[in-house]
Amino acid sequence: MYGWDDGMGLWGYVLMSISMVVVWGAIITGIVLLARSLRAPSPHPLQQSPRPAEDVLAERFARGEIDALEYQNRLSVLRGQPGA
């Protein structure tokens, strides 16, 4: 029975002390993690509208990835004038 003889004994007090440290550690860790998650900016910013294809094409032309003829051909296709 509980409390009979010499009570919990040394191991009971040691186990109870270790358990208390673990419980308080878990509570404090949970609070810290919650505070960090609420304070930190979201890793996924709001979805931005996709850039217009003409802007991407102009950037590729400016970087020299495509030449002027290819730029004009692709631009005419994007604007709905194929073969122009």
VODOPA-841777 format. One record per residue: residue number from 1; residue in three letters; x, y, z of N, C-alpha, C, O in turn. Coordinates in Angstrom, 2 decimals. Each point is the difference from the previous one (the first is absolute). Layout:
<recs>
@pakol = NUM&kemar = ALA&nxx = X&nyy = Y&nzz = Z&caxx = X&cayy = Y&cazz = Z&cxx = X&cyy = Y&czz = Z&oxx = X&oyy = Y&ozz = Z
...
</recs>
This chain:
<recs>
@pakol = 1&kemar = MET&nxx = 0.83&nyy = -1.19&nzz = 0.00&caxx = -0.83&cayy = 1.19&cazz = 0.00&cxx = 0.87&cyy = 1.24&czz = 0.00&oxx = 1.13&oyy = 0.00&ozz = 0.48
@pakol = 2&kemar = TYR&nxx = -1.70&nyy = 1.03&nzz = -1.03&caxx = 0.72&cayy = 1.26&cazz = -0.09&cxx = 0.16&cyy = 0.59&czz = 1.39&oxx = -0.95&oyy = 0.05&ozz = 0.78
@pakol = 3&kemar = GLY&nxx = 2.16&nyy = 0.39&nzz = -0.47&caxx = 0.24&cayy = 0.63&cazz = 1.28&cxx = 0.23&cyy = -0.98&czz = 1.13&oxx = 0.24&oyy = 0.40&ozz = 1.14
@pakol = 4&kemar = TRP&nxx = -0.30&nyy = -1.64&nzz = -1.43&caxx = 0.20&cayy = -0.99&cazz = 1.04&cxx = 1.48&cyy = -0.27&czz = 0.14&oxx = 0.72&oyy = 0.08&ozz = -1.00
@pakol = 5&kemar = ASP&nxx = -0.25&nyy = -0.38&nzz = 2.10&caxx = 1.40&cayy = -0.26&cazz = 0.29&cxx = 0.77&cyy = 1.32&czz = -0.04&oxx = -0.26&oyy = 0.87&ozz = 0.83
@pakol = 6&kemar = ASP&nxx = 1.19&nyy = -0.70&nzz = -1.76&caxx = 0.82&cayy = 1.22&cazz = 0.02&cxx = -0.39&cyy = 0.97&czz = -1.12&oxx = 0.83&oyy = 0.82&ozz = -0.40
@pakol = 7&kemar = GLY&nxx = -2.03&nyy = -0.88&nzz = -0.11&caxx = -0.46&cayy = 0.94&cazz = -1.02&cxx = 0.52&cyy = -0.38&czz = -1.38&oxx = 0.16&oyy = -1.18&ozz = -0.31
@pakol = 8&kemar = MET&nxx = 0.11&nyy = 2.19&nzz = -0.50&caxx = 0.45&cayy = -0.24&cazz = -1.37&cxx = 1.43&cyy = -0.50&czz = -0.05&oxx = 0.37&oyy = -0.74&ozz = -0.92
@pakol = 9&kemar = GLY&nxx = 0.42&nyy = 1.10&nzz = 1.85&caxx = 1.39&cayy = -0.38&cazz = -0.02&cxx = 0.79&cyy = 0.93&czz = -0.89&oxx = -0.55&oyy = 0.90&ozz = -0.63
@pakol = 10&kemar = LEU&nxx = 1.84&nyy = -1.12&nzz = 0.58&caxx = 0.89&cayy = 0.88&cazz = -0.75&cxx = -0.31&cyy = -0.03&czz = -1.49&oxx = -0.03&oyy = 1.05&ozz = -0.64
@pakol = 11&kemar = TRP&nxx = -0.19&nyy = -2.23&nzz = 0.07&caxx = -0.25&cayy = -0.11&cazz = -1.45&cxx = -1.32&cyy = 0.65&czz = -0.40&oxx = -0.12&oyy = 0.51&ozz = -1.11
@pakol = 12&kemar = GLY&nxx = -0.83&nyy = -0.52&nzz = 1.98&caxx = -1.25&cayy = 0.68&cazz = -0.28&cxx = 0.18&cyy = 1.50&czz = -0.12&oxx = -0.54&oyy = 0.63&ozz = -0.90
@pakol = 13&kemar = TYR&nxx = 1.32&nyy = -0.06&nzz = 1.81&caxx = 0.27&cayy = 1.43&cazz = -0.05&cxx = 0.86&cyy = 0.37&czz = -1.21&oxx = -0.22&oyy = 1.05&ozz = -0.62
@pakol = 14&kemar = VAL&nxx = 1.19&nyy = -1.88&nzz = 0.28&caxx = 0.85&cayy = 0.26&cazz = -1.17&cxx = -0.84&cyy = -0.04&czz = -1.27&oxx = 0.10&oyy = 0.89&ozz = -0.85
@pakol = 15&kemar = LEU&nxx = -0.93&nyy = -1.92&nzz = 0.72&caxx = -0.84&cayy = -0.13&cazz = -1.18&cxx = -1.00&cyy = 1.15&czz = -0.10&oxx = -0.25&oyy = 0.51&ozz = -1.09
@pakol = 16&kemar = MET&nxx = -0.31&nyy = -0.10&nzz = 2.22&caxx = -0.95&cayy = 1.11&cazz = -0.01&cxx = 0.72&cyy = 1.30&czz = -0.39&oxx = -0.58&oyy = 0.80&ozz = -0.73
@pakol = 17&kemar = SER&nxx = 1.80&nyy = -0.59&nzz = 1.18&caxx = 0.74&cayy = 1.21&cazz = -0.35&cxx = 0.35&cyy = 0.03&czz = -1.49&oxx = -0.15&oyy = 1.03&ozz = -0.65
@pakol = 18&kemar = ILE&nxx = 0.61&nyy = -2.16&nzz = 0.12&caxx = 0.32&cayy = -0.08&cazz = -1.42&cxx = -1.25&cyy = 0.22&czz = -0.85&oxx = 0.05&oyy = 0.71&ozz = -1.01
@pakol = 19&kemar = SER&nxx = -1.15&nyy = -1.29&nzz = 1.41&caxx = -1.25&cayy = 0.17&cazz = -0.74&cxx = -0.43&cyy = 1.46&czz = -0.01&oxx = -0.49&oyy = 0.50&ozz = -1.01
@pakol = 20&kemar = MET&nxx = 0.66&nyy = 0.18&nzz = 2.12&caxx = -0.40&cayy = 1.41&cazz = 0.09&cxx = 0.87&cyy = 0.85&czz = -0.93&oxx = -0.51&oyy = 0.91&ozz = -0.66
@pakol = 21&kemar = VAL&nxx = 1.81&nyy = -1.20&nzz = 0.59&caxx = 0.89&cayy = 0.74&cazz = -0.89&cxx = -0.40&cyy = -0.23&czz = -1.45&oxx = -0.01&oyy = 0.93&ozz = -0.80
@pakol = 22&kemar = VAL&nxx = -0.31&nyy = -2.18&nzz = 0.44&caxx = -0.39&cayy = -0.33&cazz = -1.37&cxx = -1.31&cyy = 0.70&czz = -0.37&oxx = -0.12&oyy = 0.55&ozz = -1.10
@pakol = 23&kemar = VAL&nxx = -0.84&nyy = -0.57&nzz = 1.99&caxx = -1.30&cayy = 0.64&cazz = -0.28&cxx = 0.17&cyy = 1.51&czz = -0.19&oxx = -0.52&oyy = 0.56&ozz = -0.97
@pakol = 24&kemar = TRP&nxx = 1.25&nyy = 0.10&nzz = 1.87&caxx = 0.20&cayy = 1.44&cazz = -0.14&cxx = 0.83&cyy = 0.32&czz = -1.22&oxx = -0.24&oyy = 1.02&ozz = -0.65
@pakol = 25&kemar = GLY&nxx = 1.20&nyy = -1.86&nzz = 0.31&caxx = 0.78&cayy = 0.21&cazz = -1.22&cxx = -0.87&cyy = -0.08&czz = -1.24&oxx = 0.15&oyy = 0.80&ozz = -0.92
@pakol = 26&kemar = ALA&nxx = -1.08&nyy = -1.77&nzz = 0.90&caxx = -0.91&cayy = -0.14&cazz = -1.14&cxx = -0.93&cyy = 1.20&czz = -0.11&oxx = -0.28&oyy = 0.47&ozz = -1.10
@pakol = 27&kemar = ILE&nxx = -0.20&nyy = 0.02&nzz = 2.23&caxx = -0.90&cayy = 1.16&cazz = -0.01&cxx = 0.73&cyy = 1.23&czz = -0.51&oxx = -0.51&oyy = 0.73&ozz = -0.84
@pakol = 28&kemar = ILE&nxx = 1.72&nyy = -0.49&nzz = 1.36&caxx = 0.77&cayy = 1.18&cazz = -0.42&cxx = 0.38&cyy = -0.10&czz = -1.47&oxx = -0.07&oyy = 0.99&ozz = -0.73
@pakol = 29&kemar = THR&nxx = 0.49&nyy = -2.19&nzz = 0.28&caxx = 0.34&cayy = -0.19&cazz = -1.41&cxx = -1.21&cyy = 0.27&czz = -0.90&oxx = 0.13&oyy = 0.63&ozz = -1.04
@pakol = 30&kemar = GLY&nxx = -1.29&nyy = -1.11&nzz = 1.44&caxx = -1.22&cayy = 0.23&cazz = -0.77&cxx = -0.34&cyy = 1.48&czz = -0.11&oxx = -0.39&oyy = 0.48&ozz = -1.07
@pakol = 31&kemar = ILE&nxx = 0.55&nyy = 0.24&nzz = 2.16&caxx = -0.29&cayy = 1.44&cazz = -0.02&cxx = 0.98&cyy = 0.74&czz = -0.90&oxx = -0.40&oyy = 0.87&ozz = -0.77
@pakol = 32&kemar = VAL&nxx = 1.69&nyy = -1.22&nzz = 0.85&caxx = 1.01&cayy = 0.65&cazz = -0.83&cxx = -0.26&cyy = -0.28&czz = -1.47&oxx = 0.07&oyy = 0.91&ozz = -0.83
@pakol = 33&kemar = LEU&nxx = -0.35&nyy = -2.16&nzz = 0.48&caxx = -0.26&cayy = -0.35&cazz = -1.40&cxx = -1.25&cyy = 0.69&czz = -0.52&oxx = -0.03&oyy = 0.44&ozz = -1.15
@pakol = 34&kemar = LEU&nxx = -1.00&nyy = -0.34&nzz = 1.97&caxx = -1.22&cayy = 0.69&cazz = -0.41&cxx = 0.27&cyy = 1.48&czz = -0.23&oxx = -0.48&oyy = 0.57&ozz = -0.98
@pakol = 35&kemar = ALA&nxx = 1.25&nyy = 0.05&nzz = 1.86&caxx = 0.31&cayy = 1.42&cazz = -0.16&cxx = 0.82&cyy = 0.24&czz = -1.26&oxx = -0.23&oyy = 0.98&ozz = -0.71
@pakol = 36&kemar = ARG&nxx = 1.18&nyy = -1.86&nzz = 0.42&caxx = 0.81&cayy = 0.15&cazz = -1.21&cxx = -0.84&cyy = -0.17&czz = -1.26&oxx = 0.19&oyy = 0.73&ozz = -0.97
@pakol = 37&kemar = SER&nxx = -1.11&nyy = -1.68&nzz = 0.99&caxx = -0.80&cayy = -0.22&cazz = -1.20&cxx = -0.97&cyy = 1.15&czz = -0.25&oxx = -0.33&oyy = 0.30&ozz = -1.15
@pakol = 38&kemar = LEU&nxx = -0.13&nyy = 0.33&nzz = 2.20&caxx = -0.91&cayy = 1.13&cazz = -0.17&cxx = 0.75&cyy = 1.25&czz = -0.42&oxx = -0.56&oyy = 0.84&ozz = -0.71
@pakol = 39&kemar = ARG&nxx = 1.81&nyy = -0.69&nzz = 1.12&caxx = 0.78&cayy = 1.18&cazz = -0.29&cxx = 0.67&cyy = -0.06&czz = -1.37&oxx = 0.13&oyy = 1.03&ozz = -0.67
@pakol = 40&kemar = ALA&nxx = 0.29&nyy = -2.20&nzz = 0.25&caxx = 0.75&cayy = -0.15&cazz = -1.25&cxx = -0.91&cyy = 0.20&czz = -1.20&oxx = -1.17&oyy = -0.38&ozz = 0.04
@pakol = 41&kemar = PRO&nxx = 1.69&nyy = 0.98&nzz = -1.10&caxx = -0.82&cayy = 0.14&cazz = -1.21&cxx = -0.24&cyy = -1.37&czz = -0.62&oxx = 0.78&oyy = -0.93&ozz = 0.17
@pakol = 42&kemar = SER&nxx = -1.85&nyy = 0.85&nzz = -0.88&caxx = -0.37&cayy = -1.26&cazz = -0.64&cxx = 1.02&cyy = -0.37&czz = -1.07&oxx = 0.43&oyy = 0.87&ozz = -0.77
@pakol = 43&kemar = PRO&nxx = -0.01&nyy = -2.15&nzz = 0.72&caxx = 0.96&cayy = -0.39&cazz = -1.03&cxx = -0.61&cyy = 0.03&czz = -1.39&oxx = 0.73&oyy = 0.00&ozz = -1.00
@pakol = 44&kemar = HIS&nxx = -2.04&nyy = 0.01&nzz = 0.91&caxx = -0.69&cayy = 0.03&cazz = -1.29&cxx = -0.74&cyy = 1.32&czz = -0.12&oxx = -1.13&oyy = 0.12&ozz = 0.48
@pakol = 45&kemar = PRO&nxx = 1.74&nyy = 0.87&nzz = -1.11&caxx = -0.69&cayy = 1.28&cazz = -0.14&cxx = -1.28&cyy = -0.16&czz = -0.83&oxx = -0.19&oyy = -1.00&ozz = -0.69
@pakol = 46&kemar = LEU&nxx = -0.64&nyy = 1.99&nzz = 0.77&caxx = -1.24&cayy = -0.04&cazz = -0.76&cxx = 0.31&cyy = -0.23&czz = -1.48&oxx = 0.98&oyy = 0.53&ozz = -0.54
@pakol = 47&kemar = GLN&nxx = -1.81&nyy = -1.30&nzz = -0.09&caxx = 0.20&cayy = -0.30&cazz = -1.41&cxx = -0.05&cyy = 1.29&czz = -0.81&oxx = -0.99&oyy = 0.74&ozz = 0.04
@pakol = 48&kemar = GLN&nxx = 2.05&nyy = -0.48&nzz = -0.77&caxx = 0.00&cayy = 1.16&cazz = -0.86&cxx = -0.50&cyy = -0.43&czz = -1.37&oxx = 0.15&oyy = -1.15&ozz = -0.41
@pakol = 49&kemar = SER&nxx = -0.75&nyy = 2.11&nzz = -0.28&caxx = -0.49&cayy = -0.34&cazz = -1.33&cxx = 1.20&cyy = -0.29&czz = -0.89&oxx = 1.04&oyy = 0.63&ozz = 0.14
@pakol = 50&kemar = PRO&nxx = -1.18&nyy = -1.57&nzz = -1.03&caxx = 1.13&cayy = -0.35&cazz = -0.86&cxx = 0.39&cyy = 1.19&czz = -0.88&oxx = -0.84&oyy = 0.81&ozz = -0.40
@pakol = 51&kemar = ARG&nxx = 2.13&nyy = -0.73&nzz = 0.12&caxx = 0.48&cayy = 1.10&cazz = -0.84&cxx = -0.49&cyy = -0.23&czz = -1.42&oxx = -0.10&oyy = -1.13&ozz = -0.46
@pakol = 52&kemar = PRO&nxx = -0.20&nyy = 2.20&nzz = -0.22&caxx = -0.42&cayy = -0.14&cazz = -1.40&cxx = 1.12&cyy = -0.63&czz = -0.83&oxx = 1.18&oyy = 0.25&ozz = 0.23
@pakol = 53&kemar = ALA&nxx = -1.58&nyy = -1.07&nzz = -1.17&caxx = 0.97&cayy = -0.72&cazz = -0.84&cxx = 0.87&cyy = 0.97&czz = -0.79&oxx = 1.17&oyy = -0.29&ozz = -0.26
@pakol = 54&kemar = GLU&nxx = -1.73&nyy = 1.42&nzz = -0.13&caxx = 0.78&cayy = 0.98&cazz = -0.75&cxx = 1.15&cyy = 0.56&czz = 0.83&oxx = 1.07&oyy = 0.28&ozz = -0.53
@pakol = 55&kemar = ASP&nxx = -1.29&nyy = -0.14&nzz = 1.84&caxx = 1.07&cayy = 0.48&cazz = 0.88&cxx = 1.12&cyy = -1.03&czz = 0.11&oxx = 1.18&oyy = 0.35&ozz = -0.03
@pakol = 56&kemar = VAL&nxx = -1.56&nyy = -1.60&nzz = 0.15&caxx = 1.01&cayy = -1.06&cazz = 0.07&cxx = 0.79&cyy = -0.06&czz = -1.30&oxx = 1.22&oyy = -0.15&ozz = 0.01
@pakol = 57&kemar = LEU&nxx = -1.93&nyy = 0.27&nzz = -1.12&caxx = 0.66&cayy = -0.03&cazz = -1.31&cxx = 0.96&cyy = 1.19&czz = -0.14&oxx = 1.11&oyy = -0.15&ozz = -0.51
@pakol = 58&kemar = ALA&nxx = -1.53&nyy = 1.33&nzz = 0.96&caxx = 0.85&cayy = 1.19&cazz = -0.08&cxx = 1.25&cyy = -0.17&czz = 0.87&oxx = 1.08&oyy = 0.44&ozz = -0.39
@pakol = 59&kemar = GLU&nxx = -1.23&nyy = -1.05&nzz = 1.56&caxx = 1.16&cayy = -0.24&cazz = 0.86&cxx = 0.98&cyy = -0.97&czz = -0.65&oxx = 1.21&oyy = 0.20&ozz = 0.07
@pakol = 60&kemar = ARG&nxx = -1.73&nyy = -1.24&nzz = -0.71&caxx = 0.89&cayy = -0.95&cazz = -0.68&cxx = 0.74&cyy = 0.68&czz = -1.14&oxx = 1.18&oyy = -0.27&ozz = -0.22
@pakol = 61&kemar = PHE&nxx = -1.86&nyy = 1.15&nzz = -0.49&caxx = 0.65&cayy = 0.74&cazz = -1.08&cxx = 1.07&cyy = 0.94&czz = 0.57&oxx = 1.09&oyy = 0.13&ozz = -0.57
@pakol = 62&kemar = ALA&nxx = -1.41&nyy = 0.52&nzz = 1.68&caxx = 0.95&cayy = 0.94&cazz = 0.61&cxx = 1.24&cyy = -0.73&czz = 0.52&oxx = 1.10&oyy = 0.55&ozz = -0.04
@pakol = 63&kemar = ARG&nxx = -1.26&nyy = -1.79&nzz = 0.52&caxx = 1.15&cayy = -0.76&cazz = 0.48&cxx = 0.80&cyy = -0.62&czz = -1.13&oxx = 1.09&oyy = -0.52&ozz = 0.23
@pakol = 64&kemar = GLY&nxx = -1.62&nyy = 0.57&nzz = -1.44&caxx = 0.71&cayy = -0.56&cazz = -1.15&cxx = -0.24&cyy = -1.48&czz = -0.22&oxx = 0.74&oyy = -0.64&ozz = -0.75
@pakol = 65&kemar = GLU&nxx = -1.78&nyy = 0.09&nzz = 1.39&caxx = -0.30&cayy = -1.42&cazz = -0.18&cxx = -0.61&cyy = -0.27&czz = -1.38&oxx = 0.17&oyy = -1.09&ozz = -0.56
@pakol = 66&kemar = ILE&nxx = -0.87&nyy = 2.07&nzz = 0.02&caxx = -0.59&cayy = -0.13&cazz = -1.33&cxx = 0.40&cyy = 1.22&czz = -0.83&oxx = 0.28&oyy = 1.07&ozz = 0.54
@pakol = 67&kemar = ASP&nxx = -0.27&nyy = -1.25&nzz = -1.86&caxx = 0.36&cayy = 1.13&cazz = -0.86&cxx = -1.24&cyy = 0.80&czz = -0.39&oxx = -1.12&oyy = -0.34&ozz = 0.39
@pakol = 68&kemar = ALA&nxx = 1.32&nyy = 1.41&nzz = -1.15&caxx = -1.09&cayy = 0.91&cazz = -0.35&cxx = -1.06&cyy = -0.69&czz = -0.85&oxx = -1.19&oyy = 0.24&ozz = 0.18
@pakol = 69&kemar = LEU&nxx = 1.60&nyy = -1.08&nzz = -1.11&caxx = -0.96&cayy = -0.68&cazz = -0.87&cxx = -0.88&cyy = -0.95&czz = 0.80&oxx = -1.22&oyy = -0.04&ozz = -0.18
@pakol = 70&kemar = GLU&nxx = 1.84&nyy = -0.72&nzz = 1.06&caxx = -0.78&cayy = -0.92&cazz = 0.82&cxx = -0.92&cyy = 0.76&czz = 0.94&oxx = -1.14&oyy = -0.41&ozz = 0.23
@pakol = 71&kemar = TYR&nxx = 1.62&nyy = 1.53&nzz = 0.31&caxx = -0.83&cayy = 0.83&cazz = 0.87&cxx = -1.23&cyy = 0.49&czz = -0.75&oxx = -1.11&oyy = -0.08&ozz = 0.52
@pakol = 72&kemar = GLN&nxx = 1.28&nyy = 0.60&nzz = -1.74&caxx = -1.12&cayy = 0.51&cazz = -0.78&cxx = -0.98&cyy = -1.12&czz = -0.35&oxx = -1.21&oyy = 0.20&ozz = 0.07
@pakol = 73&kemar = ASN&nxx = 1.74&nyy = -1.38&nzz = -0.45&caxx = -0.89&cayy = -1.13&cazz = -0.33&cxx = -0.82&cyy = -0.44&czz = 1.20&oxx = -1.21&oyy = -0.21&ozz = -0.11
@pakol = 74&kemar = ARG&nxx = 1.85&nyy = 0.08&nzz = 1.24&caxx = -0.73&cayy = -0.45&cazz = 1.21&cxx = -0.98&cyy = 1.06&czz = 0.48&oxx = -1.09&oyy = -0.32&ozz = 0.46
@pakol = 75&kemar = LEU&nxx = 1.48&nyy = 1.58&nzz = -0.58&caxx = -0.90&cayy = 1.08&cazz = 0.41&cxx = -1.24&cyy = 0.03&czz = -0.87&oxx = -1.10&oyy = 0.23&ozz = 0.49
@pakol = 76&kemar = SER&nxx = 1.26&nyy = -0.46&nzz = -1.78&caxx = -1.17&cayy = -0.01&cazz = -0.89&cxx = -0.90&cyy = -1.18&czz = 0.31&oxx = -1.23&oyy = 0.11&ozz = -0.10
@pakol = 77&kemar = VAL&nxx = 1.81&nyy = -1.25&nzz = 0.47&caxx = -0.82&cayy = -1.16&cazz = 0.37&cxx = -0.78&cyy = 0.30&czz = 1.28&oxx = -1.18&oyy = -0.31&ozz = 0.11
@pakol = 78&kemar = LEU&nxx = 1.85&nyy = 0.92&nzz = 0.85&caxx = -0.69&cayy = 0.35&cazz = 1.27&cxx = -1.14&cyy = 0.99&czz = -0.22&oxx = -1.02&oyy = -0.05&ozz = 0.69
@pakol = 79&kemar = ARG&nxx = 1.18&nyy = 0.92&nzz = -1.64&caxx = -1.04&cayy = 1.01&cazz = -0.26&cxx = -1.07&cyy = -0.53&czz = -0.96&oxx = -0.91&oyy = 0.73&ozz = -0.37
@pakol = 80&kemar = GLY&nxx = 1.02&nyy = -1.98&nzz = -0.04&caxx = -1.02&cayy = -0.61&cazz = -0.84&cxx = 0.15&cyy = 0.29&czz = -1.47&oxx = -0.97&oyy = -0.02&ozz = -0.74
@pakol = 81&kemar = GLN&nxx = 2.18&nyy = 0.30&nzz = 0.32&caxx = 0.25&cayy = 0.29&cazz = -1.41&cxx = 1.09&cyy = -0.95&czz = -0.52&oxx = 1.10&oyy = 0.45&ozz = -0.34
@pakol = 82&kemar = PRO&nxx = -1.39&nyy = -1.74&nzz = 0.28&caxx = 1.04&cayy = -0.94&cazz = -0.44&cxx = 0.38&cyy = 0.24&czz = -1.47&oxx = -0.86&oyy = 0.29&ozz = -0.84
@pakol = 83&kemar = GLY&nxx = 2.13&nyy = -0.41&nzz = 0.56&caxx = 0.47&cayy = 0.16&cazz = -1.36&cxx = 0.13&cyy = 1.42&czz = -0.44&oxx = 0.30&oyy = 0.24&ozz = -1.17
@pakol = 84&kemar = ALA&nxx = -0.50&nyy = 0.71&nzz = 2.04&caxx = 0.09&cayy = 1.40&cazz = -0.41&cxx = 1.42&cyy = 0.48&czz = -0.02&oxx = 0.26&oyy = 1.16&ozz = -0.33
</recs>
